[in-house]
Amino acid sequence: MTAVSRRRLLGTGALTAAAGAAMAASPAAASARGRAAAASADVVVVGAGLSGLTAARDLVAAGRSVIVLEARDRPGGRVYGLPLGDGTTSEGGAEFIGPTQDRIAALTADMGVATFPTHNAGKNVYYRNGKRSLYATDGILGAVPPDWGVVDLQIALTSLNSMAKEVPVGEPWKAAKAEEWDSQTFHTWSRTHSLSSGARFLMDAFVSSTLSVRSRDVSLLYVLHYIAAAGNAGSPGNVDRLINTKGGAQETRFAGGSEQVPIRLAARLGDRVRYNAPVRSVVTGDGGVTVTADGITVTARRVVVAMSPAIAGKIEFTPGLPASRAQLMQRYPMGSIAKFVAVYETPFWRADGLTGQAVSDSGAIDATFDNSPADGSRGILMGFLNQTNIRRLDAAPPEQVRAAGLDAFGKLFGSKALSPVRTAFQRWDNEVWSGGGPVGIAPPGVLSDFGTALRAPCGPVHWAGTETSDFWTGYMDGAVRSGERVAREVHAAL
Ligand SMILES: Cc1cc2nc3c(=O)[nH]c(=O)nc-3n(C[C@H](O)[C@H](O)[C@H](O)COP(=O)(O)OP(=O)(O)OC[C@H]3O[C@@H](n4cnc5c(N)ncnc54)[C@H](O)[C@@H]3O)c2cc1C
C-alpha cells in the first residue's frame, strides 16, 4: 500500500481527532498479526527526548492529537539514568542545570521533581604536568584552575565574552564578523590569542569540557554563539556561566536523577508515546506526511523531528529534503563523550576538604564531579571521558575501562578512590540513537552556509532538538525551549 492510499484509507477525519484519542490501532495487536500497525494524528513527533516530549505536551495542550514515536525502549534520549547494578541509577547523560535555564527549571517544577545544589564545598583538584594541586573556586577566577597561563587566559576569555556579545543569539550567521569567525577553528584563534602552554591547555579544556570535541574540530563562530546562548533574554551569556558550578550551568542537580523529568513527562502523555519504534522514513504528499517506524505507520498533517541534525540524517525523506537541510545533516557531527561512575560507602573526599571536582591533563578522565545523592548517604564520583580519552578506549574491554577510570580517580582523590563498592560506565559515541554527545557541533563554514536550515521547516516537516535552540543550545534547557518553539510553529501552521 502506498503512503497516499494508506492515508486516504484512514480518512481526513481522523487527522483532526481530539487530543487523547490519538490512537487508531494497537501495535501489539498488529504485530501479533505479523504486520505493522497504522495510526493517525494531527502531529507525529519523532523522538521522546526532552524536545520531542515538550513539543508533544504543548501541542496536546493546544488541542492537537499527537503520537510520539521513540526508537528506544525509554524516554529521555540524552537524559538517562545509568543503572548502577543495585537497583539505583546515576546520571549517565545530562545532569546539571543552572541560572537562566528557565525553561527546564519550569518543566522540572511542573513535573514535581525536587532539585538540590551540586556539592561544591571545599577545594577543587587540578592535575597538570604530573603535579596535583588544590584550589578554591570562590576567588575572582571562579572555576578556572590557577596555572602559569592564567593572566593570558583571562585576557583571552574577556575577548571571547566581548566577541560573543556581537553574536545574535539563535542567528550566529548574522553576526557582522560571521564570515571571519566562521572561517577559523577555535584552535586557530586560541593559538593566536594565548601564548602560554597553560592558557592553551585551559582553552582546549574549556572546549572539550563543554562540547567534548577538540578545539581544532569546531568553528570559532560556533563557540562564540555557545557562549552568547548561555543566558536568557535578560542576561547575556558568558563563559563563566558555562564553566562554573556556583552561578553556572553545573549549579543544581535533580533529586532521584534528571531522568525523572522526561519519565514523568512521558507518563503524562500516556500511550501517545510509542517505544521501540525507530522511524525509518517520512513521506510527504497529499497535504500531510506518512511516517513509517518499525511496527507502526502514522499519517499526520505535520511531523516534528526532535533530535540532533546528525541523527535526523538517518531517516529517509521522500521527496528529498532541500539541499541546505540535507547537507546540514551531513555537516553537524556529535561530540564524543562518556561517563565513568564509582560508588563508595561515603563521599570520603568531602572529609578531605574537596568538592569532588577536578580538571586533569592525563589519564582516562579529564573532569570530575561529586554525583552523590542529596543526603550524602553514599559517595558517587563521576568522571567525564572527553573525545580523546574515549577514543583511546574504543576497543577496550570493560575491565580495562574500569581500571583506567579508577586509576584516574586514585590520582585525583587518593587511594580510597581505588576501592569502590561498584562502578558503571556509559559511552555515547556508540549509541545508535544518539551518535555521541553532549551536542552536535559545527565545523568552520557550516553555520554561515547552512545555519538557517537548522530550524526552517521543510513543508510539513518541522525541526526541534537542543541544537535548534536560541538560548542554551546543547543543554536540556535548549531542548525544552526548542520543543516549546516548534509546538507554537506547528500549531500556527495547522
Ligand atoms: C554525557 C552527557 C552529559 C550532558 N550533560 C548535560 C548537563 O549536565 N546539563 C544539560 O543541560 N545538558 C547536558 N547534556 C545535553 C543534554 O542531554 C541534551 O542537550 C538534551 O538532552 C537533548 O535533548 P533533545 O530532545 O534535543 O535530544 P535527544 O535527547 O537526543 O532526544 C532525541 C530522541 O530521539 C530518539 N530518536 C533518534 N532517532 C530516532 C528515530 N529515527 N526514530 C525515533 N526516535 C529516534 C532518540 O532515541 C532520543 O530519545 C549532556 C549530554 C550528554 C550526552
The ligand as an ORCA input file, in Angstrom:
! r2SCAN-3c Opt
* xyz 0 1
  C      27.156     12.757     28.759
  C      26.254     13.944     28.587
  C      26.230     14.913     29.565
  C      25.372     16.011     29.445
  N      25.299     16.899     30.479
  C      24.353     17.860     30.467
  C      24.089     18.628     31.631
  O      24.687     18.413     32.714
  N      23.122     19.594     31.562
  C      22.391     19.810     30.421
  O      21.511     20.676     30.431
  N      22.616     19.063     29.303
  C      23.562     18.092     29.304
  N      23.724     17.281     28.209
  C      22.995     17.607     26.963
  C      21.514     17.176     27.029
  O      21.446     15.823     27.323
  C      20.864     17.443     25.688
  O      21.025     18.790     25.321
  C      19.347     17.161     25.670
  O      19.004     16.049     26.455
  C      18.910     16.960     24.222
  O      17.532     16.669     24.155
  P      16.869     16.524     22.705
  O      15.453     16.223     22.907
  O      17.228     17.711     21.904
  O      17.628     15.296     22.011
  P      17.756     13.772     22.479
  O      17.804     13.680     23.960
  O      18.905     13.226     21.716
  O      16.406     13.109     22.005
  C      16.222     12.585     20.716
  C      15.359     11.334     20.831
  O      15.080     10.870     19.530
  C      15.201      9.463     19.519
  N      15.446      9.072     18.135
  C      16.562      9.257     17.395
  N      16.381      8.805     16.141
  C      15.113      8.326     16.097
  C      14.340      7.731     15.075
  N      14.811      7.556     13.829
  N      13.088      7.335     15.369
  C      12.569      7.532     16.612
  N      13.263      8.078     17.616
  C      14.520      8.492     17.353
  C      16.324      9.177     20.479
  O      16.303      7.855     20.950
  C      16.060     10.205     21.565
  O      15.213      9.690     22.563
  C      24.553     16.154     28.305
  C      24.578     15.165     27.323
  C      25.406     14.067     27.466
  C      25.386     13.001     26.404
*
